[in-house]
Amino acid sequence: MSQQASIFNQNGVAPTSFAGVQQPWHRVWNKLSEEASRDFGAAMVAGDIAWDVKKAALPNPFTGKPTSVFGIFRDDTNELIGSGKAGYEPISNRKALKFLTDIIGENKDITIDSCGCFEGGSKVFVNLHVGTVDVLPGDAVELYYQFVTAHDGSLQLVVFMSGTRIVCSNTARLAMALAQAKLKIKHTAGAVSKMENVAEWLALAQQEQKSFGDKMKFLATKHTTRGFEEIYLDNLLGKAEPKFKKDGLAEKETRRIKLRKMILSADGASSVKGVEGTAWGLFNQVTQTYDHLLVNNAHAKPGLTKEQSHAISASFGSMANMKTKAFDTLVEMAKSL
């Protein structure tokens, strides 16, 4: 464990390991060199994912007999990181990442931006940097293919498009609608064969990459009104209906109302010329809220701080899903502006 940077909880367990080109949200990291950003072997070691998994039947603790539940173990430490039924066949890190190695191939424009694992290895991620989109002058977004898999049965193996806005570190996530059918893979015995046609998948992914960039630029051309913003938030969050005290008509703000106010008052990097008052600015008010302003409202998971739990949710969990919904909803609604 000495070769990678890890975040330890109070019991000495490392729930998160991270290696990357740039400093991440939790500030504990192992920097990837330029050479390692093109070498999956070196990157896997740096991010603590250079191990595979093995499966074994878990015994009944009272009788000692095998059960129908199988444990998933790391082959380097023998630590239990998940469980599943007999038909659950976890895709090993090496087999899954072979797919990403094939994506990079000889393409020098695609590099490894970061990689690592959560919760001791139950979830594994890799981000490939695939390009940059200049949405407006001085307002660039770095684009990534984000790869996530899990060995605890909580996730299929998935790849989706994501982006980080340089000016304020807001992240956007967009499920690869075109490529999703090609790479949303269940952990079964025949799963790896579905990852073999890399060229076909990559062609679809490149189409989605262009589409993502075009949609961001489209939002930057559409100017909003407060009425439009309110309707958009109704669609995204539900209508803002205050609760009333039992002994009177005094309004009590619900979490939904507080969240709406937070979004509408967020900066969204309006200091960048051309952003303020646009649908692109509104989307970044949403992402700024979910990425940076809701940290104090996050609920820490066992072994993780609020900041760490929040960042995981904003990248891979419910907050990430909200940002996907926010983007898709806004692109559709902006067609009426």
N, C-alpha and C positions, 0 to 999 in steps of 0.2 A: 504493500500500500504506500510505499515511500515515494513512488515515482509519479503519483498523481496528487492533485489538490482536492481535498475533501472537506465537507462541512460536517462536524461531529456534533451529536447531541450529548446530553448530560450523562448518558450511559456509555459513551465512547463509541457508539455505532455511527458509521458514516452513511447517512441516508442519501447524500448527494455527492457525486464526483464530477468534475467539470474541467475540460481543457478547451481552450479556444484561442482565436487570433486576437480578440479584444477582451477587455475586462468585463465580466458579466455582472448581473445585478447583485450577487452576493459577495463580490469582491474577493472570493477565494478561488483561485484558479491556477492552472498550469498553462503557461503560454505556449501555443503551437508556433513553431518556427515556420518559415516559408517552405522549408523542405518537408516538414511534417504535415503541412496543409495539403500536400499532394501525395502523401504516403499513408495509406490506411493502417498499415501495421504500426507505425510510430504513433499515429493519432489514437489508435485503440489503446495502446499502452498508457499514453498520457491521460486519457479520459477514463481509465479503469474499466474498459469494456473488452480487453483482450483475453476473454475467457469464454467458455461455452457452458452449456447446461446439460444435466443428466436427470433422468426421471426414475423414481423408485416408488413402489407401493408402500404406503404408510401403514404400519401395523396398528391394530386395535390396542390401545394402551392398557386394557383390562385383561384381554385374552392373549395378546401377542400375535394373533393371527393377522394375515394381510387383509386389507380392506379394498373397496373399489375406488378409493381416493389415492392419487399418486402425488408425491411431493416432487417439486422442481428444485434442483440444487445447483449452485455454482460448482464447477468442476475444479476450481482453484482453491476454494476455501471450504467446500462442502456445506456452506450455509444454505438453509432453506429459504427460498425467495418466492415461492408460490406453490400452488397446488391445482390439480385438475382431475377429471375423470379419465378413464382408460383411453378414450379417443382423442384426448388433448395431447398434441405433439408440439412442444415449443420449438419454434424456429431458432436455431442457434445463431448467436451473434455473427459468427464468421460466414454462415450461409446467407444470412440476411444482408450483411455488408458487402458480400461479393456482388450483389446487385448494384450497390452504389459504386463499387470499384469499376464495374462495367460502364456505368453512366459517365464517370469521369473519363475513362479511357485515355485517349490522346488529346482530349479537349482541354487546353490549357486555360480556358476561360472559366472552368468550373473547378472550385477548390473546396476543401473541407474548412468550414468556418469554426465549427465547434462540435464536441461530442462528449458523452458522459452517461451517467445513470442516476436514477433516483431510488431512494429507499433500499440501498444496499445492492441494487442490481435488478429489482423487480421490473423496472421500466428503463429502457435504453433509448437514447436519442442521438441523432446525427443531423447537423445542418450543413447543407452544401450551398455555398455562395454561387449564384448563377448569373448575376448581372445587376445593373443599376438603371433605374428609371428616373429621369429628370422630369418631375411632374410640372414644376414651374422653375424659372431661373432661381437658383439658390435653394431649391427644395427638392432634394433627391431621396429616393427610397432604394435601399439595398434589397435585392430579392434572393430568396432561398427556397430550395426544396427541403422541407423539414420531414425527417424520417423518425417515426416513433414505433416502438414495439414493446410488448410486455410479456413477462414470464410468469405472471401471477393470475392470468386469465381475465384481466380487466380490460385489455385492449387487443384488437386485431393488429396486424402489421399494416401501417398506413403511411402514405406519403402525401403531403399537401404543400401548397404554396404559402409562403409567408413573406413578410417584408418588414424592415425596420426603417423608420423615417429618421434620417441622420440628424436633422435639426433639433429634435426633441426626444429621440429614442422611443417613440411610440411604435408599437408593433401591430401589424395587421395580419390576419390569417384568412385564407381563402381556400376552402376545400377544392381540390382539383376535380371539378365535375367531369371533365373529359377523361382524365386519367384514373379517376377513382375506381372505376370498374376493373381496371387493369392492375391496380395495386391497392387493394383493401382485402387483405388475405387472412383467413382464419388459420389458427395454429392446428393443422392436421397433417397427416402423413404425406399427402400429395401437394402440400402448399408450395414447396420450393419450385416445382415445375412451372408454376404460374408466374414466376419471376424471370423466366428464361428469355422472353422476347423483349430485351431491353430496347432495341432500336424502335420498335413500334410504340412502346410506352414513352420513350423520350420524345418522339415526334408529337405525341399528344400533349405531353408536358410543356413542350416549347410553344405549342399553340396557346395553352392556358397562360403561360408566362406573358406572351404578347397581349392576350386578352386582359389580364390583370393590369398591365401597364396602361392600356388604352382606357380602361374603366377609371383608373385614378386620374388620368388627364381629363377625361370627360367630366368628372365631378368638379374639377378645378375651373371649368368653363361655366358652371351653373351657379347663379346667384340666388340665394334663398331669402325668404321673408320670415318674420317671427311666426306668422301663421303656419307656414310650411314646416318650420322647425317643431312646433307644437304637435302637428298632425304626425310628423315623423316619429316623435317620441311616444305618441299614443300607440303607433303601430309597433314600435320596438319594445316598449316597457308596459304598455297598457295605459288606460286613461288615468289621469291624476285625480283621484277622488279622495278628499280629506275625510278623516274620521272625526266624529263629534263627541264631545264629553257627554256623559250621561246626564249631568246636571245643568246642561246649557248648550248653546250653539257654538261655543268657541271651537275653532278648528284645531285639530291635532295633525301635525304633519306625519304622513306615513313614510316608510322607507322609499317608496316609489317617488313621492314628491321630492324628498331630499335628493334622490339620485338625479331626477330631472333638473333640479336647480344646480346641482354640481356640474352636470354636463353643459348646461347653458352658460354657466359662468367660467368654464374652463378656458384657458388661453388658446389652446389648439395651435400654438406657434403663429398667432396672428401677426407677429412682427415681420414675418416673411411677406414681402410685397405680393399682393394678388391673392392671398389666402383668405383674408378676413371677409366674411359675408358670403362665402361660397359653400357648396355642398362638400367640397374637399376639406374645408376648414371645419365644418360641422362634424364630419366623420372623425377628424383628428381630435375634436373636443371629446368625442365618445372614447376613442382609444386612450387619450391622455387620462381620462377619468378612471378607466379600468386598469391601466398599467401603473399609474402613479398616485392617484388621489384616493383610492379605496383601500390602501394598505392598512390604515388604522382600523378599518371595519372588517378586516380579514380574520378568520378564525384559524388559529394555529393548529396544525395536526400534531399528533404525538411525535416528539423528537424534532419538530421543526418550529422555527419562529414564525410570527405572523408574516414577516417579510418573505421568508422562504415559501410558506404555504401560498401566499398571494402570488408570487412570481410563477410558481408551478401552475396555478389555476389560470393566470393570464396567458401562459404559453401553451398549455395543453388541456386545461379543464374547462369549467363552465364559463369563466370569463373569456377564454379564447373563443368558445362557441358563440358568445354574445357578440364578439367583434366580427365574426363571420356573418352573423345575422344582420348586424348593423350595416355592414358593407353592402350585402346583397339587397337589403331593403332600400337603402339609400340610392343605389344605382337604378333600381326600378322606379322609385318615386321621382328621381331627378329628371326622368324623361318628360315629365309634365311641365317642367320649368321653362 
